[in-house]
Amino acid sequence: MTATHDVVIIGGGLVGASLAIALEGSGLDVAMVEAAPATAMPAVFDERNLSFADATVNALTALGVMQRLRAPTGAIVRIHVSRRGDFGRVLLEAKDHGREAFGQVVVARDFGEALESRLSDVTGLERHRGTRFTGFAPDADGCRVLELAGEGPLRLRARLVVAADGAASGVRDALGIATTRHDYDQVLTVARLTAARAPDGTAYERLGDDGPTALLPRGDRAWGLVHGVAAAEAQAVQALDDAGFLARVQDAFGWRLGRLRSVGPRSAYPAVAVRAAATVAARAVLVGNAAQSIHPVGAQGFNLGLRDALILAELLVSCAREGGDPGGDALLQAHGARRREDRGRTLDFSHGLARLTSNPGHGASLLRGAGLVALAALPGLQAAIAGGAMGYRGDVPAACRGGGPR
């Protein structure tokens, strides 16, 4: 027997799990396929520091996830942007834009535990854990037929398949959707760091030729570090002892926080952007990193992916209420249309910022310096940047405005 579901979500990470929660009570028959077994967390829930935009905080609160975080979050009340070797800097204050904070800093592991706690209460969700998507069988009766592998072979039928399986999406490949890939030739090291000055709500983004060095205010009185290095130097940097690594970060970041005192376990990730040529196919839609993965400068990746999922949830809930086809062309076209502006503007902004800030040379330095001065001086330009940073760009999901997907 092959079970039939209205929606099958492939991937139980940040975006896939959030979508499953958003669909609770919709009346849809939903299943989620998760590679991680029930006894383990997905690898994405590690010690990385996630910067949740204000819109994301609103949405995850509406979904009942933020309330389940066990560790305190760190509020971002101001953003300080500068570039090593250039004149000018930008200081954005949330209060100047009518907000208490631009967003919150959350440790990925804590977020994963909160998502799992919330998922355990979702009724009507069928979870296939320790199971991987391996391909499609021929379609049947208006459904996609998914072939899965876990403890044994399994097939599921889905009126709609949601690919939330990351930047190396197997579903995207099986659908034949092409991608463009840009390697920034950088490796980003993340860690927990302490300094002479404790966090005061300021998120620092210090840009350099080899990538950004960001320090984010965590809720545990430490800083969340993201330190970019040229790919050719990454192995040597990873081999440094803690004292040597702190000295390197101190040189890249400067002394705004006084002496950097300690650093926790480090993890490294290559900075590679992957952009799908299309986000929908017959009875299938891509969300999150399966649709696009971006450079972390500006901290937009998960926030963008969550908005993919929340717009999809809105459309599916409306479709279920009207008795429509959750995998029909009308819904898929509506999702693509509603996500087009936000996706396009966010991807272009992230890529442009990553390219511009890492471009060495005196001429580029003058242009960057002038740009920072202009941004610091023009309230209208600041407001546009701040709005995007808080997740209010394009067609904003209702949950991001403090409402629900219904």
PLY file of the C-alpha trace (Angstrom):
ply
format ascii 1.0
element vertex 406
property float x
property float y
property float z
element edge 405
property int vertex1
property int vertex2
end_header
0.00 0.00 0.00
1.23 3.51 -0.84
-0.08 6.19 1.54
-1.46 9.39 -0.03
-0.98 12.80 1.58
-2.03 16.29 0.62
1.44 17.64 1.43
4.75 15.86 1.94
7.60 18.01 3.28
11.07 16.67 2.49
13.43 17.98 5.17
12.91 18.52 8.88
15.34 21.40 9.41
14.57 25.00 10.28
12.26 25.76 7.36
10.62 22.35 6.89
9.75 22.02 10.58
8.39 25.57 10.70
6.14 24.82 7.73
4.81 21.66 9.37
3.90 23.67 12.47
2.28 26.41 10.38
0.00 23.83 8.72
-1.35 22.50 12.01
-5.14 22.67 12.07
-5.38 23.36 8.34
-7.34 20.17 7.69
-4.62 18.99 5.30
-3.05 15.54 5.54
0.64 16.41 6.05
3.71 14.16 6.28
7.34 15.14 6.87
10.38 13.13 5.78
13.41 13.70 8.02
16.90 12.34 7.45
17.83 12.57 11.13
16.65 9.68 13.32
14.36 10.29 16.28
17.35 10.02 18.63
19.35 12.84 16.99
18.95 16.45 15.96
19.49 17.50 12.33
23.07 18.65 11.75
21.91 22.21 11.06
21.01 22.61 14.74
24.55 23.21 15.94
26.31 26.05 17.76
25.72 28.58 14.99
24.22 31.89 16.01
21.02 32.69 14.13
19.95 36.29 13.71
16.15 36.32 13.67
14.69 39.42 12.03
11.82 41.16 13.83
9.36 39.68 11.32
10.76 36.20 12.03
10.38 36.68 15.79
6.75 37.68 15.26
6.10 34.61 13.12
7.80 32.10 15.40
5.94 33.59 18.37
2.64 33.17 16.50
3.63 29.53 15.80
4.37 28.92 19.49
8.09 28.27 19.00
9.81 31.28 20.59
8.02 30.54 23.87
9.80 27.18 24.03
13.35 28.49 23.83
15.15 27.50 27.01
18.13 29.85 26.69
17.70 33.64 26.70
17.84 35.40 23.35
19.96 38.46 22.64
18.12 41.53 21.40
19.68 43.47 18.50
18.83 47.08 19.28
21.45 48.64 17.00
23.54 47.60 14.02
27.09 48.91 13.52
28.60 48.43 10.05
32.14 49.38 9.08
34.91 48.19 6.83
38.53 47.73 7.70
40.67 50.29 5.88
37.74 52.45 4.69
36.38 55.69 6.07
32.77 55.98 7.15
30.52 53.73 9.16
26.79 53.16 9.65
24.96 52.99 12.95
21.30 51.97 12.79
19.14 52.29 15.92
15.94 50.27 16.18
14.24 53.05 18.17
14.72 55.40 15.20
12.52 53.06 13.16
9.78 52.60 15.72
10.98 49.23 17.04
12.42 47.99 20.30
14.79 45.71 18.40
15.76 44.76 14.86
15.58 41.12 15.91
16.95 38.49 18.27
20.06 36.28 18.32
19.26 32.60 18.95
21.63 29.64 19.16
20.70 27.11 16.46
20.79 24.14 18.84
18.37 25.83 21.23
16.09 26.70 18.33
16.16 23.09 17.14
15.12 21.86 20.57
12.28 24.41 20.68
11.09 23.32 17.23
11.17 19.66 18.25
9.21 20.42 21.40
6.58 22.27 19.38
6.49 19.56 16.68
5.80 16.91 19.30
2.50 18.66 20.02
1.40 19.01 16.39
-1.61 16.80 15.76
-2.18 15.01 12.49
1.44 15.22 11.31
2.97 11.93 10.10
6.74 11.94 10.60
9.12 9.58 8.78
12.38 9.92 10.71
15.70 8.45 9.71
14.33 8.42 6.15
15.75 9.89 2.95
14.23 10.85 -0.38
15.79 8.78 -3.17
13.74 9.75 -6.21
10.37 9.88 -7.94
8.43 6.97 -9.38
6.05 7.68 -12.27
3.19 10.01 -11.30
-0.17 8.44 -10.60
-3.72 9.84 -10.26
-2.66 13.47 -9.92
0.03 12.75 -7.34
3.79 12.69 -7.16
5.05 9.28 -6.07
8.08 9.55 -3.78
10.58 6.78 -3.24
12.17 6.83 0.20
14.78 4.80 2.05
14.98 4.25 5.78
14.74 1.00 7.65
13.35 -0.29 4.39
12.03 1.02 1.08
8.91 3.15 1.27
6.66 4.97 -1.16
4.42 7.93 -0.48
1.99 9.72 -2.78
1.75 13.48 -2.49
-0.58 15.99 -4.05
2.16 18.53 -3.26
5.85 17.89 -2.55
7.71 20.57 -0.62
11.48 20.49 -1.03
12.99 21.80 2.21
16.07 19.58 2.01
18.80 22.20 1.89
21.25 23.68 -0.58
22.21 20.25 -1.96
18.54 19.40 -2.50
17.95 15.91 -3.87
14.35 16.81 -4.65
15.44 19.81 -6.71
17.85 17.62 -8.66
15.21 14.94 -9.24
12.86 17.63 -10.57
15.53 18.69 -13.06
15.64 22.29 -11.83
18.92 23.95 -12.76
20.91 26.15 -10.37
23.49 28.89 -10.55
26.32 28.62 -8.05
28.68 31.30 -6.82
31.65 30.40 -4.65
32.82 33.47 -2.70
36.15 31.75 -2.02
35.62 32.32 1.69
35.24 30.05 4.69
33.25 31.27 7.68
34.17 30.21 11.20
31.47 30.43 13.87
31.96 30.24 17.63
30.95 31.64 21.00
33.30 34.39 22.14
33.75 36.53 25.25
35.30 39.98 25.42
36.14 42.65 27.96
32.84 44.34 27.08
29.66 42.32 27.44
26.91 42.66 24.83
24.85 45.85 24.96
22.45 45.05 22.11
24.83 46.08 19.33
25.38 43.75 16.37
28.71 44.49 14.71
29.45 43.78 11.06
33.11 44.47 10.27
33.79 43.93 6.57
37.11 42.99 5.04
38.81 41.71 1.90
38.49 38.09 3.04
34.90 38.34 4.27
32.95 39.69 7.22
33.73 39.49 10.91
30.43 39.76 12.75
29.87 39.80 16.48
26.27 39.27 17.56
24.89 39.92 21.07
23.87 36.56 22.53
21.56 36.24 25.50
24.16 34.52 27.70
26.41 37.60 27.96
28.72 36.27 25.27
29.15 37.19 21.60
28.28 35.07 18.61
31.19 35.21 16.18
31.20 34.79 12.41
34.71 35.26 10.99
35.39 35.05 7.27
38.76 34.04 5.85
40.03 33.38 2.33
39.47 29.75 1.40
43.19 29.30 0.77
43.92 30.24 4.41
41.05 28.36 6.02
42.96 25.22 6.94
45.74 27.19 8.58
43.25 29.32 10.51
41.41 26.23 11.73
44.72 24.82 12.97
45.39 27.86 15.20
45.12 27.38 18.92
42.60 29.53 20.76
45.10 32.29 21.54
46.23 32.50 17.93
42.66 32.49 16.64
41.61 35.24 19.06
44.59 37.33 17.97
43.50 36.97 14.35
39.92 37.97 15.10
41.14 40.89 17.23
43.21 42.14 14.30
40.28 41.85 11.90
37.66 43.34 14.22
39.59 45.92 16.24
39.24 46.98 19.86
35.65 48.24 20.10
34.93 45.54 22.69
38.31 45.71 24.37
40.39 42.56 24.51
38.80 39.37 23.23
39.14 36.92 26.10
37.99 33.41 25.16
36.54 31.39 22.32
34.51 28.19 22.39
34.47 25.28 19.94
34.77 26.44 16.32
32.98 25.22 13.21
33.74 26.23 9.63
31.46 26.50 6.59
32.25 27.52 3.00
30.46 30.62 1.72
28.68 29.44 -1.41
25.47 30.84 -2.89
23.14 28.50 -4.78
20.11 29.87 -6.62
17.46 27.67 -8.22
16.37 28.73 -11.70
12.75 28.01 -10.71
11.05 27.52 -7.36
8.06 25.48 -8.60
7.49 22.45 -10.82
4.51 20.19 -11.39
3.11 19.42 -7.92
6.32 20.58 -6.25
7.69 23.74 -4.63
11.14 24.64 -3.29
11.54 26.55 -0.02
14.47 27.70 2.08
17.96 26.68 1.01
16.56 24.30 -1.60
15.31 27.42 -3.40
18.23 29.67 -2.54
21.19 29.71 -0.19
22.97 33.02 0.23
26.07 34.58 1.74
25.47 35.19 5.46
26.50 38.86 5.29
23.38 40.69 6.41
22.01 37.53 8.11
19.10 36.99 5.72
19.21 33.26 4.89
16.85 31.60 7.36
14.64 34.68 7.54
14.11 34.53 3.78
13.45 30.77 3.84
10.91 31.10 6.63
8.99 33.64 4.58
8.95 31.12 1.69
7.30 28.61 4.04
4.84 31.04 5.60
3.51 32.32 2.27
3.09 28.68 1.21
1.23 27.94 4.46
-1.13 30.87 3.84
-1.93 29.62 0.35
-2.40 26.02 1.48
-4.69 26.97 4.35
-6.83 29.07 1.99
-6.84 26.24 -0.56
-7.97 23.71 2.04
-10.76 26.01 3.20
-12.02 26.32 -0.37
-11.62 22.62 -1.15
-8.99 23.25 -3.82
-6.04 21.22 -5.06
-2.96 21.84 -2.86
-0.65 20.90 -5.72
-2.55 22.64 -8.49
-0.99 25.08 -10.92
-2.98 28.01 -9.53
-1.45 27.63 -6.05
2.06 27.11 -7.39
1.86 30.16 -9.64
0.50 32.24 -6.77
3.40 31.19 -4.55
5.96 32.11 -7.20
4.31 35.49 -7.76
4.04 36.35 -4.07
7.67 35.40 -3.38
9.19 37.05 -6.44
9.88 40.55 -5.08
11.15 39.55 -1.63
13.30 36.75 -3.02
14.78 38.80 -5.85
15.55 41.88 -3.77
17.02 39.90 -0.88
19.23 37.75 -3.12
20.48 40.75 -5.08
21.16 42.74 -1.91
23.06 39.89 -0.24
25.14 39.07 -3.32
25.89 42.70 -4.08
26.95 43.43 -0.52
29.18 40.34 -0.37
30.86 41.23 -3.67
31.25 44.93 -2.98
32.59 44.63 0.54
35.23 42.06 -0.39
36.52 43.95 -3.41
40.00 45.32 -2.57
41.55 48.33 -4.18
41.78 52.08 -3.56
39.01 53.01 -5.98
36.62 50.50 -4.47
37.58 51.76 -1.01
36.57 55.31 -1.92
33.25 54.14 -3.34
32.52 52.02 -0.29
33.43 54.85 2.06
31.20 57.26 0.19
28.40 54.70 0.28
28.69 54.26 4.03
28.68 58.02 4.54
25.59 58.36 2.33
23.78 55.59 4.17
24.62 57.18 7.50
23.32 60.57 6.34
20.13 59.69 4.45
17.18 58.65 6.66
15.15 57.36 3.71
17.94 55.03 2.61
18.45 53.91 6.19
14.74 53.14 6.53
14.78 50.96 3.41
17.81 49.00 4.66
16.35 48.69 8.16
13.01 47.47 6.83
14.73 44.75 4.82
16.90 43.78 7.79
13.76 43.36 9.92
12.10 41.16 7.28
9.54 43.63 5.96
10.22 43.46 2.25
7.75 42.73 -0.53
4.67 40.61 0.22
5.00 40.06 3.99
3.33 36.93 5.45
0.57 37.64 7.96
2.40 35.74 10.70
5.40 38.07 10.31
3.12 41.00 11.08
2.00 39.31 14.29
-0.95 37.41 12.85
-1.35 33.76 11.91
-1.19 31.94 8.57
-4.97 31.83 8.51
0 1
1 2
2 3
3 4
4 5
5 6
6 7
7 8
8 9
9 10
10 11
11 12
12 13
13 14
14 15
15 16
16 17
17 18
18 19
19 20
20 21
21 22
22 23
23 24
24 25
25 26
26 27
27 28
28 29
29 30
30 31
31 32
32 33
33 34
34 35
35 36
36 37
37 38
38 39
39 40
40 41
41 42
42 43
43 44
44 45
45 46
46 47
47 48
48 49
49 50
50 51
51 52
52 53
53 54
54 55
55 56
56 57
57 58
58 59
59 60
60 61
61 62
62 63
63 64
64 65
65 66
66 67
67 68
68 69
69 70
70 71
71 72
72 73
73 74
74 75
75 76
76 77
77 78
78 79
79 80
80 81
81 82
82 83
83 84
84 85
85 86
86 87
87 88
88 89
89 90
90 91
91 92
92 93
93 94
94 95
95 96
96 97
97 98
98 99
99 100
100 101
101 102
102 103
103 104
104 105
105 106
106 107
107 108
108 109
109 110
110 111
111 112
112 113
113 114
114 115
115 116
116 117
117 118
118 119
119 120
120 121
121 122
122 123
123 124
124 125
125 126
126 127
127 128
128 129
129 130
130 131
131 132
132 133
133 134
134 135
135 136
136 137
137 138
138 139
139 140
140 141
141 142
142 143
143 144
144 145
145 146
146 147
147 148
148 149
149 150
150 151
151 152
152 153
153 154
154 155
155 156
156 157
157 158
158 159
159 160
160 161
161 162
162 163
163 164
164 165
165 166
166 167
167 168
168 169
169 170
170 171
171 172
172 173
173 174
174 175
175 176
176 177
177 178
178 179
179 180
180 181
181 182
182 183
183 184
184 185
185 186
186 187
187 188
188 189
189 190
190 191
191 192
192 193
193 194
194 195
195 196
196 197
197 198
198 199
199 200
200 201
201 202
202 203
203 204
204 205
205 206
206 207
207 208
208 209
209 210
210 211
211 212
212 213
213 214
214 215
215 216
216 217
217 218
218 219
219 220
220 221
221 222
222 223
223 224
224 225
225 226
226 227
227 228
228 229
229 230
230 231
231 232
232 233
233 234
234 235
235 236
236 237
237 238
238 239
239 240
240 241
241 242
242 243
243 244
244 245
245 246
246 247
247 248
248 249
249 250
250 251
251 252
252 253
253 254
254 255
255 256
256 257
257 258
258 259
259 260
260 261
261 262
262 263
263 264
264 265
265 266
266 267
267 268
268 269
269 270
270 271
271 272
272 273
273 274
274 275
275 276
276 277
277 278
278 279
279 280
280 281
281 282
282 283
283 284
284 285
285 286
286 287
287 288
288 289
289 290
290 291
291 292
292 293
293 294
294 295
295 296
296 297
297 298
298 299
299 300
300 301
301 302
302 303
303 304
304 305
305 306
306 307
307 308
308 309
309 310
310 311
311 312
312 313
313 314
314 315
315 316
316 317
317 318
318 319
319 320
320 321
321 322
322 323
323 324
324 325
325 326
326 327
327 328
328 329
329 330
330 331
331 332
332 333
333 334
334 335
335 336
336 337
337 338
338 339
339 340
340 341
341 342
342 343
343 344
344 345
345 346
346 347
347 348
348 349
349 350
350 351
351 352
352 353
353 354
354 355
355 356
356 357
357 358
358 359
359 360
360 361
361 362
362 363
363 364
364 365
365 366
366 367
367 368
368 369
369 370
370 371
371 372
372 373
373 374
374 375
375 376
376 377
377 378
378 379
379 380
380 381
381 382
382 383
383 384
384 385
385 386
386 387
387 388
388 389
389 390
390 391
391 392
392 393
393 394
394 395
395 396
396 397
397 398
398 399
399 400
400 401
401 402
402 403
403 404
404 405
